[in-house]
């Protein structure tokens, strides 16, 4: 059971990194720091979009229109961290007995 908890935590942490990378790339594109006509940037943007958009879209549909500000990645990160902490509370830590 603890191996599954570790695997879940690792996947959550990796997905949080992907969400942050997607948000940073969207800012860089919005402020014309990187050009989406560059094939590498376009490919990275497409991969990040395909990974994050199916999870972010339902959150965006629930949120009111905040103008140009998108807080759905922040809400998703908070939700993922909450679920991870909740699972850690439900599954108590393993008691280790050290023998010499």
N, C-alpha and C positions, 0 to 999 in steps of 0.2 A: 504494500500500500504506500509505503514511503517513497518507493521508486516512482510511482505514478505522480505523487505530489511533487517530487523533484522535477519530473518531466514537465508537468503543468507549469511550474514556476519558471522553468527555462523557456518554454514556448511563450509564456506571457511576457517575459523580459525581452525576448527577441522581437515580439510583435510591437512592444512599446518602442524599441529602437527604430523599427520600420515606420511607425507612426510619426516619430520625431523627424526622421529623414524626409518623409513625405511633406510634412509641414514646412521644414526648412527649404526644401526644393521649391515648394509653391511660393514661398516668400521671395526666393532668389529669382524666380521667373517673373513674379509680379513687379519687382523693383528693377527689372532688366539687367540683373547681374549676370545671369546665364541666358543663353539664347536657345529656345526650343527647336530651332532649325538645325542645331547641331545633332547629328544622328545618335551620338552616345547619350546626350542629355535627354533627347526624346525617348530613347529606349528605357533609360532609368526611370523617367517620369511615368512611362506607360506601365512598367512593372510595379512601381509603387502604387499607382492608381488602381491597378487590377487587384492588388493585395488588400488595400485599405478601404476602397470604396464600398464593397458589399457590406462591410461592418459599419461604416460611417453614415451611409445613406439613411438607414432607419432613425438614427439619432438626429440627423439634420431635418428629417421630416417632422420630428416632435418639437424641435426648437422653434421659437419665434424668429422672425426676420430681424437680424441685428445689423443690418446694413452690409458692409463688406467684411465683417468680422466673423470668422468661423471658429467656434469654440467646441465643435464636436470632437476633435482629437483629444482635447483636455478632458472632456467628460468621459470619453472611452478609456483613457488612461486611468482616471480615478476609479472608474467602474472595475477595470481589470485588477487594479491593486486592491480594491475592496474585496473582490471575490477571492483573490489569493490569500489575503489575511484571514478571511472568513474560513477558508479551508484549513488554514493552519490552526485556527481555534477549534474547529470541529475534530480534527485529527490531532490528538495530543502528542507532544514530542515523545520520542522513544526514550525509555529509561535505559541507560547504559550501565552495565555492571562491569567494572574493570577487575580483572584478576591478574595476579602476578605469578 
